[in-house]
Amino acid sequence: MSGDKVDLSQIRGDWDFHSRYVCNAMEQTLKRTNKYWKELKKASRKKDQVPIEGPLMDEFIEACMQTRAITDDFLMLADCQPSAKPKAGAKKKPASKPAKSKAAKKSGKKTPKKGGGKK
């Protein structure tokens, strides 16, 4: 899946489709990996060991390698994820004004500046 160079402009066109595709591929590969692991454990002759040779181990290793390759696809999707666009008709909130102190609000007067008064 991630062995060849991928034209990122093609992914940008339908990022959601590719994201769903990669997620589905990961789910299926993880199911297959778990299936082979359980079969290896059943085929074990000793507790807490699995047979390290044979066609079943080869299938398990292949599934693990494919899982690792799919993680590269997630990284690639993260690199080319489109930015969130604001919804049409959404208004921006105006910048808030600096808050006055409680005393200034009650008296209705502006707060005096320091150091510039009459003596």
N, C-alpha and C positions, 0 to 999 in steps of 0.2 A: 504494500500500500504506500509506504513512504520511501521506497527504494529509488524511484525516478524523481527527477526535478519536476516540481509542480508549478504551473503558471498561476501565481497568486491572484492575478487579475480575474481569472475565471472563478476562483473561490469567493472573491469579494462580491461577485455578481449575485450569488445565492448562498451566503454564509450560513443561514439557518438550515438549509438542506444538508450542507456538508457537515455541520455540527451534529445534526440528528444521525447522519450516516455513520460518523465516527463513534458516537455513543452506542449505537446499535452494534457496530463491529466489536467494540470493547466488551459489551455485555455477552455477546455470543462466544467470543474468544475466552472470556473468564469462565463461562459455563463449561466449555470444552476442557479448559485447564483443570477445573475442579473435578470434572468427571474422570479424567485420566489419573488425577492424583488419588482419588478414592479407589479406582481400580488397581493402582500400584500398591496401595496399602493392603487391599484384600489379597493381592498376589504375594504378599510378603511371607517369608518363612519364619522370620524372627520379629519380635515385638519392637516397635519404633524404628524399623528399617524398611526400605523399599528395594526391589530389585533394580540395580543400576544399569543393567544391560537388557537389550531386547527391544522388540518393536513398540511395546507399550511405552517404554521410557523414551524412545525416539519421538513418538507422538506427543508425549508430555513436553519434552524439550522444545519441539517445534511450536507448540501452543504458547509456551512461555516466551519464545522469541517473537512471535507475532504480537503478543500482548505488549512487549517492550516497544515494538515498532509503532504500535498505535499510540503510545504515549507521545511519540514524536509528532504525530498528527495533531494531538491536542495542543502541543506547543506552537505548531504552525498556525492553527486556528486562532490561538490567542494573539499571535503577531499580526494577523490580518483582520481581526474583529472590527467591524464597522463601529464608529462612535455613535452614541445615542443621539438621535435627532429630537429637537423639541417638537411637541405635538402642534399641529396647525391650530391656530386660534388661541394658543396659550399665551397669556400676558405675563411679562416679567414684572416682579414686584419692584416698586421704586426703592431706591436706597434709603434706609432709615436715617433720620436726623439724630444727632447726638442728644442723649437724654439730659434734661436739666436736673439739678439737684432738687430734693423735696422742698427745701426751704424756699428756693427761688420760685417753685411752682405755686406755693401757698401765698407768698407775698406779691407775686406778679412782677417783681423787680428783677432786673438782671443782676447776676452775681458780680460784685466789685472785683476789679483787678488788683493784684497785690502790689504794694509799694509805690503807688502813684498818687496818693491822696494829699489834701491840704494839711498844713501843720499849724 
